[in-house]
């Protein structure tokens, strides 16, 4: 409601700016809508001059936004000043014709605002539920987001409990008014306000049951009925907002192991793991040590990324991970090892953690290019390159921006012209009637899109050689000396199906080191 009143006041102020500039006799009609009579202003209380006095964060700017002196507008003005400037410009445009002010239009607009515009005030009895009434009245208008409805409900509960709601707002809620928290996240039909996503994260973590973004308010209201106090809820929400900011790189995370895992999970766009990650960040360090915290997060990362790199389904992740979260919370309640509870739970159920053997087999035999999204392939190869570089004492320190690299087929997809098939030392001629040729060409057609044939290259790679012969490409790979992942390619004498298979196995072994199995991560 405060937002609507503020907008209305700024609309009146913008219209009044034009009336004042044109010395209209209608000024007083709108001025009475902005300011109280002097006799109503208490001694030492200058804020009582205004019909509306905003929340604490905006009080410094409100006199500038509401007074007669027109501000010197700038591009980075407060939203209140931007609104005042917009309404004044729109008013001047409306009351002008051919560059001349039309007094009859100006007077009609002033009369409409001062006499036809109505503000409805509803006085409630003690047994009336203000939130229910508000929802009914708002039902035919633009729907409020779930987080707005929950905010209204929370602060209504606070007022009924005689809490200092202004202090609670400043302490726990004001940061949600920042631009980052108001952004939309997700894609297409799944796009939501970031604050609504946080609400889902908090509810899932608190209840241990997946909270669908589409039914958040009903779930939140059910949770809050006869539940914790307003301040306790706000304190929890703040803790989860801090965790959310850390997971999504909006806050500094000092621990490399956590930061890297968050970044990789973020690139996979796996929002369903966030409630579990956020809950882990809310557990006190005295209960969940940093090494155990990292171990639990590495388990989640390994489970999620192994499945992603093998192209396994994500349907049911929300329910599955809510069960993992419940197991972790049970471990907290009983004093058991929380990280072990996460590790063990991720290894049970239908959406199991792929084994080392399954990783190797998938890397060797699955089609990657055209099936696994290129961003995921790039994530996998860049993580392997970074791991190889870190663990090679002969490699100098280097900062590589993997986001600017591109995926390259070592053996090109269009291989027929420059990459002859050789079997047992004999050239196999391109002959569609030859069974040997048909079998070998089908095998090659599969192999070129296997992971072992995919790599990363920098912008300096000569793209004109992509379909060129091996010796030309080999020399070009030798120039890619900033990427450790390309060293075995540049030093190979030949590049064929056997080398692709060997490289896939080698990549799998490195991936298993980066994302170990549950048995390895258990204490």
Order of alpha helices (4+ residues) and beta strands (2+ residues): alpha-alpha-alpha-alpha-beta-beta-alpha-alpha-alpha-alpha-beta-beta-alpha-alpha-alpha-alpha-alpha-alpha-alpha-alpha-alpha-alpha-beta-beta-beta-alpha-beta-alpha-alpha-alpha-alpha
